Amino acid sequence: MTGMDWDKLRIFHAVADAGSLTHAGDKLNLSQSAVSRQIRALEESLSSTLFHRHARGLILTEQGELLFDATKSMSKRLEAASARIRDSEEEVFGELRVTTTFGFGTLWLAPRLTKLYEQYPDLKIDLMLEERVLDLPMREADVAIRMKEPSQADLIRKRLMTVQMKLYASRGYVERNGAPDQAEDIVDHRLICQNPRSAQVGSAAVLVQKLMTHNPSSLLTVNNYFGVLQGVIHDLGIGVLPDYVTEDFPDLVPVLQDEDTSDVPVYLAYPEELRHSRRISAFRDFVQNEIIAHRKHMKELGKI
């Protein structure tokens, strides 16, 4: 980037991101003509055309794509530097982007965040719940809780706990329909589960595929465990759920608990460059303390 005008690069990045001179100008508080002049000047300095212009907006040329890749990387690194500077303060505040699966986020994490906010009221959590694994080194998120060990080498990771997938029904369902004594009896029940082809189903797929061989009389597949749980607690059938839900939903009745499932490891991970982030440390300590409390309560209930 030697010799390039940083301000022009900033404007180029905004235009490439927005795909429009007008939208970029609105974001930068600049007129469309001012943005256009800066882009032309940058193209002249590089002796390259960076955008194809057409009626629907702007499309990056091959040279534009190369430059946009570079400015995206610069932007991520500047965000990381800004975060580290803010974290040099003694107080924990500012935005923390947390990603995890929809099931774990809705059923375990979100209900416990009250305690974190009580301790750090100025913290702003952006909770991103999706099955897609976000790229932490590229700063799509600051910290992740994942149902398998992260593969990137430049991440700090900590194993938090182990989850097992089990079968549960509501008391009302069992009172009306009974409970299966063995896997073959699922033929007389409605099975509620994630589709075995869904992302990050993990060991649940093994259990589901085994139960499918016994041809349950009815089937409901949902693409996240929150939906499975809703079906179960509303007496719809027998659901495949992570065992941690039994702490917050004590009326769930375990079914076929001798059916073997693989352990699902739960990891917390964050980029190496955020090692000294106070917000990361606060969130990590909060999650670890909540897991300790969770395990203690589950032992008291005789469930582990």
C-alpha positions in Angstrom: 0.0 0.0 0.0 3.1 2.3 -0.1 2.3 5.5 -1.8 -1.5 5.0 -1.8 -3.8 7.6 -0.3 -5.4 6.1 2.8 -8.4 8.3 2.5 -9.0 7.2 -1.1 -8.6 3.5 0.0 -11.2 4.1 2.8 -13.6 5.6 0.2 -12.9 2.8 -2.3 -13.7 0.2 0.4 -17.0 1.9 1.2 -18.0 2.0 -2.4 -17.0 -1.7 -3.1 -18.9 -2.8 0.1 -22.0 -0.8 -0.8 -21.9 -1.4 -4.6 -23.1 2.2 -5.1 -21.5 5.6 -5.1 -24.7 7.1 -3.5 -24.9 4.6 -0.7 -21.2 4.9 0.0 -21.6 8.7 0.1 -24.4 8.5 2.5 -22.3 6.3 4.8 -19.3 8.6 4.5 -21.3 11.8 4.7 -19.9 12.8 1.3 -21.6 13.8 -1.9 -21.8 11.4 -4.8 -19.6 13.6 -6.9 -17.0 13.8 -4.2 -16.9 10.0 -3.9 -16.7 9.7 -7.7 -13.8 12.1 -7.9 -11.8 10.1 -5.3 -12.5 6.8 -7.1 -11.4 8.3 -10.4 -8.2 9.7 -8.8 -7.4 6.3 -7.3 -7.9 4.5 -10.6 -5.6 7.1 -12.3 -2.9 6.6 -9.7 -3.1 2.8 -10.2 -3.6 3.0 -14.0 -6.4 0.5 -13.6 -10.2 0.4 -13.8 -11.6 -0.8 -10.4 -15.3 -0.8 -11.2 -17.5 -1.8 -14.1 -20.3 0.8 -14.2 -23.8 -0.1 -15.3 -27.4 0.9 -14.6 -27.9 -1.3 -11.6 -24.7 -0.1 -9.8 -21.1 -1.0 -9.7 -19.3 -4.3 -10.1 -15.7 -4.8 -9.2 -13.2 -5.6 -11.9 -10.5 -8.2 -11.4 -8.1 -5.5 -10.2 -10.9 -4.1 -8.0 -11.4 -7.5 -6.4 -7.7 -7.7 -5.5 -7.8 -4.3 -3.9 -11.0 -5.0 -2.1 -9.5 -8.2 -0.6 -6.6 -6.0 0.7 -8.9 -3.3 2.2 -11.1 -5.9 3.8 -8.0 -7.4 5.5 -6.9 -3.9 6.5 -10.4 -3.2 7.9 -10.4 -6.3 10.0 -7.0 -5.6 11.4 -8.0 -2.0 12.3 -11.0 -3.4 14.1 -8.9 -5.7 16.1 -6.4 -2.9 16.9 -9.3 -0.7 18.0 -10.7 -3.5 20.2 -7.3 -4.0 21.9 -6.9 -0.3 22.5 -10.4 -0.1 24.0 -9.6 -3.1 26.1 -6.6 -1.4 27.6 -9.1 0.4 29.9 -9.8 -1.1 33.3 -13.6 -1.3 32.7 -15.2 -3.9 30.5 -17.4 -2.2 27.9 -18.1 -2.0 24.2 -19.3 -4.5 21.7 -18.5 -8.2 21.9 -19.6 -10.4 18.9 -20.4 -13.9 20.0 -21.4 -16.7 17.7 -22.8 -20.2 18.5 -25.4 -22.6 17.2 -29.0 -21.6 17.3 -29.8 -24.4 19.7 -27.1 -23.7 22.3 -27.6 -20.0 22.0 -31.3 -20.0 22.6 -31.5 -22.9 25.0 -28.4 -22.5 27.2 -26.5 -19.2 26.6 -29.1 -16.5 26.2 -31.1 -17.4 29.3 -28.0 -16.9 31.4 -26.8 -13.6 30.0 -28.6 -11.6 32.7 -25.8 -12.5 35.1 -23.1 -11.2 32.6 -25.0 -7.9 32.1 -25.4 -7.5 35.9 -21.7 -7.7 36.3 -20.8 -5.6 33.2 -23.8 -3.3 32.3 -21.8 -1.4 29.7 -21.1 -4.5 27.6 -22.9 -4.8 24.3 -23.3 -8.4 23.2 -24.0 -9.1 19.5 -25.2 -12.7 19.6 -25.0 -14.4 16.2 -26.9 -17.7 16.2 -26.3 -19.8 13.1 -25.1 -23.3 12.1 -22.5 -21.8 9.7 -19.0 -21.6 11.3 -18.0 -18.0 11.2 -14.3 -17.1 10.4 -12.8 -15.8 13.7 -9.4 -14.9 12.3 -11.2 -12.8 9.6 -13.2 -11.2 12.5 -16.6 -12.3 11.4 -17.0 -12.7 15.2 -14.9 -12.1 18.3 -15.6 -15.3 20.2 -17.3 -18.6 19.3 -18.9 -21.5 21.2 -18.7 -24.5 18.9 -19.9 -28.1 19.1 -16.6 -29.4 17.8 -13.0 -28.5 18.1 -12.1 -25.5 15.9 -9.7 -26.4 13.0 -7.8 -23.1 12.6 -4.3 -23.2 14.1 -4.3 -19.5 15.1 -7.2 -19.7 17.6 -7.1 -20.0 21.3 -9.5 -22.8 22.3 -10.8 -24.2 25.6 -12.9 -27.3 26.0 -15.9 -26.2 28.1 -18.0 -29.4 28.6 -19.4 -32.5 27.0 -23.0 -32.8 25.7 -24.9 -36.0 24.9 -27.9 -36.2 22.7 -30.8 -38.0 24.4 -34.5 -38.8 23.8 -37.1 -36.9 25.8 -40.9 -36.6 25.9 -43.3 -34.4 28.0 -45.1 -35.9 31.0 -48.4 -35.2 29.2 -47.3 -37.2 26.1 -46.1 -40.1 28.2 -49.3 -40.2 30.2 -51.4 -40.4 27.0 -49.1 -42.5 24.8 -46.8 -44.3 27.1 -43.0 -44.5 26.6 -41.1 -47.0 24.4 -39.2 -49.8 26.3 -36.8 -50.4 23.4 -35.8 -48.7 20.2 -38.1 -50.9 18.1 -41.1 -49.4 20.0 -40.5 -46.0 18.3 -42.7 -47.4 15.5 -45.7 -46.5 17.7 -44.6 -42.9 18.3 -43.9 -39.6 16.6 -40.2 -38.8 16.4 -39.1 -35.1 16.5 -35.5 -34.5 15.5 -33.1 -32.5 13.3 -32.8 -33.8 9.8 -29.7 -36.1 9.7 -28.4 -34.0 6.8 -28.5 -30.8 8.7 -25.3 -28.9 9.6 -23.6 -29.6 12.9 -26.0 -32.4 13.9 -23.0 -34.5 14.9 -23.7 -37.5 17.1 -27.4 -37.0 17.0 -27.4 -38.2 13.4 -26.2 -41.6 14.5 -29.1 -41.9 17.0 -31.6 -40.5 14.5 -30.5 -42.8 11.7 -30.8 -45.8 14.0 -34.3 -44.8 15.1 -35.3 -44.3 11.5 -34.6 -47.9 10.7 -37.6 -48.8 13.0 -40.0 -46.7 10.9 -41.6 -44.3 13.5 -45.3 -43.9 12.8 -44.9 -40.1 12.4 -42.0 -37.8 11.9 -41.3 -34.1 12.4 -37.9 -32.7 11.4 -36.8 -29.2 12.5 -33.6 -27.4 11.5 -32.7 -26.5 15.1 -33.0 -27.9 18.7 -35.2 -25.0 19.9 -37.9 -26.1 17.4 -37.5 -29.7 18.5 -37.9 -28.7 22.2 -41.1 -26.7 21.4 -42.6 -29.8 19.8 -41.7 -32.0 22.8 -43.0 -29.7 25.5 -46.2 -29.2 23.6 -46.8 -33.0 23.7 -46.2 -33.6 20.0 -43.9 -36.6 20.3 -40.5 -37.9 21.4 -37.6 -35.6 20.6 -33.8 -35.9 20.2 -32.3 -33.1 22.4 -29.0 -32.2 24.1 -29.0 -33.3 27.7 -28.3 -29.8 29.1 -31.9 -28.8 28.4 -33.1 -30.9 31.4 -31.8 -28.3 33.8 -34.1 -25.5 32.6 -36.9 -27.9 31.6 -37.2 -30.3 34.5 -40.6 -31.8 33.4 -38.9 -33.5 30.4 -39.1 -37.3 30.8 -36.1 -39.2 29.6 -36.8 -42.0 27.1 -34.6 -44.9 26.0 -31.7 -43.5 28.0 -29.6 -46.6 27.4 -29.3 -45.8 23.7 -25.7 -44.9 23.0 -24.7 -41.6 21.6 -21.2 -40.1 21.0 -20.1 -37.3 23.3 -20.3 -33.8 21.7 -17.4 -31.6 22.9 -18.2 -27.9 23.4 -15.4 -25.5 22.8 -14.9 -21.8 23.3 -12.5 -20.2 20.8 -11.2 -16.7 19.9 -8.4 -15.2 17.8 -4.8 -15.2 19.2 -4.8 -11.4 18.7 -7.6 -11.0 21.2 -5.7 -12.9 23.9 -5.5 -9.8 26.2 -9.0 -8.6 25.5 -10.8 -7.7 28.7 -14.2 -8.4 27.1 -13.1 -11.8 25.9 -11.8 -12.6 29.4 -15.0 -11.4 31.0 -17.1 -13.5 28.7 -14.9 -16.6 29.0 -14.9 -16.4 32.8 -18.7 -16.0 32.8 -19.3 -19.0 30.6 -16.9 -21.2 32.6 -18.6 -20.2 35.9 -22.0 -20.9 34.5 -20.9 -24.3 33.3 -19.5 -25.1 36.8 -22.8 -24.1 38.3 -24.7 -26.1 35.6 -22.7 -29.3 36.3 -23.1 -28.8 40.1 -26.9 -28.5 39.7 -27.1 -31.5 37.4 -25.2 -33.6 39.9 -27.6 -32.5 42.7 -30.4 -33.6 40.4 -28.7 -36.9 39.9 -28.6 -36.4 36.1 -24.8 -36.7 35.7 
